[in-house]
Amino acid sequence: MRQDRADAGRDCRAAVERMLDLHGGSGFRTANPLQRFWRDVAVASRHPQLNAYLAVEDYGTALTTVDRV
């Protein structure tokens, strides 16, 4: 599930960047709402819970950990 969330965050970043590419250079002005949205998505999608590398590392740990009961 964490890997799926990480993929969704990466897809959201790519979609917003595509919108900025299509909108042109004016999309990067500070007053443009698209630029503010891009900045928010870029920061939020890099949250540790959405980090693909950490998700893979945790999954590997879960696979190799032996439960001692």
C-alpha positions as CSV (number, residue, x, y, z in Angstrom):
1,M,0.0,0.0,0.0
2,R,2.8,2.4,0.8
3,Q,4.4,1.7,-2.6
4,D,1.1,2.5,-4.3
5,R,0.9,5.8,-2.4
6,A,4.4,6.7,-3.3
7,D,3.6,6.0,-7.0
8,A,0.5,8.2,-6.7
9,G,2.5,11.1,-5.3
10,R,5.0,10.8,-8.1
11,D,2.2,10.7,-10.6
12,C,0.6,13.8,-9.1
13,R,4.0,15.7,-9.3
14,A,4.4,14.7,-12.9
15,A,0.8,15.8,-13.8
16,V,1.3,19.2,-12.2
17,E,4.6,19.7,-14.0
18,R,2.9,18.7,-17.3
19,M,0.3,21.4,-16.7
20,L,3.1,23.9,-16.0
21,D,4.9,22.9,-19.2
22,L,1.7,23.3,-21.2
23,H,0.8,26.6,-19.6
24,G,4.2,28.2,-20.4
25,G,6.6,30.3,-18.5
26,S,3.9,32.5,-16.9
27,G,2.9,29.5,-14.8
28,F,5.9,30.1,-12.6
29,R,5.0,33.6,-11.6
30,T,4.6,34.0,-7.8
31,A,1.0,35.4,-8.2
32,N,-0.1,32.5,-10.4
33,P,-2.3,30.0,-8.5
34,L,-0.9,27.1,-10.6
35,Q,2.6,27.9,-9.3
36,R,1.4,27.9,-5.7
37,F,-0.4,24.6,-6.3
38,W,2.8,23.1,-7.9
39,R,4.8,24.2,-4.9
40,D,2.3,22.6,-2.5
41,V,2.2,19.3,-4.4
42,A,5.9,19.2,-4.7
43,V,6.4,19.6,-1.0
44,A,3.5,17.4,0.2
45,S,4.4,14.5,-2.2
46,R,7.9,14.2,-0.7
47,H,6.5,13.4,2.8
48,P,8.3,10.4,4.3
49,Q,5.1,8.3,4.2
50,L,5.1,8.8,0.4
51,N,8.8,8.0,-0.1
52,A,9.2,5.0,-2.4
53,Y,12.7,4.1,-1.2
54,L,11.5,3.9,2.4
55,A,8.5,1.8,1.4
56,V,10.8,-0.7,-0.4
57,E,13.2,-0.8,2.5
58,D,10.4,-1.4,5.0
59,Y,8.9,-4.1,2.8
60,G,12.3,-5.9,2.6
61,T,12.7,-5.6,6.4
62,A,9.2,-7.2,6.8
63,L,10.1,-10.1,4.5
64,T,13.4,-10.8,6.3
65,T,12.3,-10.4,9.9
66,V,11.7,-13.7,11.7
67,D,8.9,-13.7,14.3
68,R,10.1,-15.4,17.5
69,V,7.1,-16.6,19.4
